[in-house]
Amino acid sequence: MIGGRGNRYGRPVAAPPFETRPENLPLPALLVRVGAVLGRFRHRVAAGHGLSATSLAVLGVLAGADGPSHRELAAELGVSPATLTPVVDGLEREGALRRGRDAVDRRVVRLWITDTGRGRLAETSALVEAVHRARLPAVTAEEDAVVRRYLLAVLTAVGDEDPPPAGGPSAAG
């Protein structure tokens, strides 16, 4: 029964087959939930300042890279090149990035952030981070270090690998 109530016929209502309340989720499921919520929040905040979260991520990668190819950028962001194309098109129209052909392999298109793009990145990133600081619970330096270590260990453990086959990690061997 959910909440001690029955259905309209007075029959007990079965609990869901899995837990959905955040406080009772297994930690990996809670990480997924928090990541999704933070992703949507970041998207809304960035959009309020004229950039999508993906555009912001593109500019962020380009600011630290020296002309990655469109395919390399898509891989870094974990999206398909086709998904990235309209984002890159829009940023190019705004003058935030420029495209150019690779000097060795003319089939490859490389991308570079412009001064305009660096300005948009700095301004929007600062605004997004300010909203995050205002809305998210404060953490001590010690809490930050513990959570950061754990999240980095999770990234290392699962990364972008394919999951193990059904039956567990040793099922294939």
N, C-alpha and C positions, 0 to 999 in steps of 0.2 A: 504494500500500500504506500502511496506517496502522500506524505504529510498526514497520515492517519485518516484519510478520506476515502470514500468509495466513489464509484461512478454514479451516474444518475439513477441507477437501479439498485444502489446500495451494495453492489459487489466491490470487493477490494480492487484497487488499481495496482497492477504490478509495477515495481520499480524498473527503471530502464536497465537494459542488460549491461550497461557500463556506467561508470560514474561521470557526471558532467559538471559537478560543482568544482570550481577551480581549487578550493582548499583541499579537496580530496583526490585530485588528479595525480597520477604518477608523475614524477618530475619531468620525464621526457615529453609527456603530453602537455604539461603546464608550459614547458619551453615553447612548444609549437603554438599554443594558444597565445602566449605573451608576444611571441614574434609576429604573429598575424595581427594582433591588436596594435602593436607598435608600428608595424608596417602601414596599416591603414591610417593611423594617427599622423605619421610622418608624411604620408601622401597628402592628407588634408591640409596640413600646415604648409607644406611646400607649395601646393596648389593655390593657397591663399596669397602666396607671394609670387605667383606667375610661373612656377616651374612644377613639372610633375616630379614625383620621387625618382622616377627613372632618369629624367633629364638631369636632376641633381646628382645622381650616381654617375652618369656618363661624364659630366663635367669634373666630378671628383676623381675619377679614374684618369681622365685625360690630363688633369693638372699634375699628376704624379708619373706620367708616362711620356715617352718620346715617340709619338706617332704610331700607336698600335693600329693594326688593321681592323677593319670593321668586324671581322670574324673573331679576332683576339679580344676585342672589346666586349663583344657579345658573350664570349666564354667567361671572361672575367666577371661579368654581371650576372651570369647564369640565365641568360635569355637567348632565344634564337636570333640569328642575324635578321630574319624577316621581321621579327617583333621590334628590333632595334631601329630598323630603317626609318619609320616615320618620326621617331624621336630625334635621330640624327638629322633628318631633313629639316625639322622645325628649328633645331639649334643652329643649323647652318644658315637658314633664312634670317634668324635673329642676329647673325654675326657672332655667335658664341663659340663656334668651332669652324674649322676649315678642313676640306677634304683635299687630298692630293694623291697622285699615283706614286707607287713605290718606284724608286730609281732603278732597281735591278729587275723586278718583275712588274711590268706595266699593268698586269691584270689585277694586282692588289691595290686596293684603295686604303690609304692611311688617313688617320684623323689627328688633328691637333687642336688644342684649346687656344682661343684668341684672348687678347687682353679684355675684350668685352665679356667673354665667357668667364675669365678669372674674376672679374668684378661681380658678375651675377652669382658665381659660386660663393664668393666670400660673403656677400650681402645676405643671400638666402640661407646659407649654412649658419651664419650667426643668428639669424632670426629663428630658424628651426631649433637650434640649440638653446636659445633663450626660452622658447616655449617649452621645450623638454625640461629644462631646469625648473621652470615655474610649475609644471604640472606633475612631474614624476617625484616620487618620494626621495628625500635626500638620503645619501648613504655616507658613512664614514669612510675614510681612506682604507681602513682595514676591511670593511665590508666590500668595498669596491675591488680590492685585491683578491679576496676570496672568490667573489662572483666571477670576476674576469678570468682568474685561473681556471675555474670550472668551465666556463663557456669556451675558452680556448682549447681546453682538453676535449670538450665535446666536438668542436670543429675538427680537431686532429683525429679523433676516433672515427667520426663518420664522414667528414669531408663531403666530397661529391661522388664517392664511390657508389656503385650499385649495392643494394642490400644483399646480405647472404641469401642463398636459396632457402626455400621453405624447409623447415625442419631444423634450422639453426646453422651456425657457421661451419660445422663439420659435416653437414649433409652431403656436400659435394665431394668430400674426400673419403 
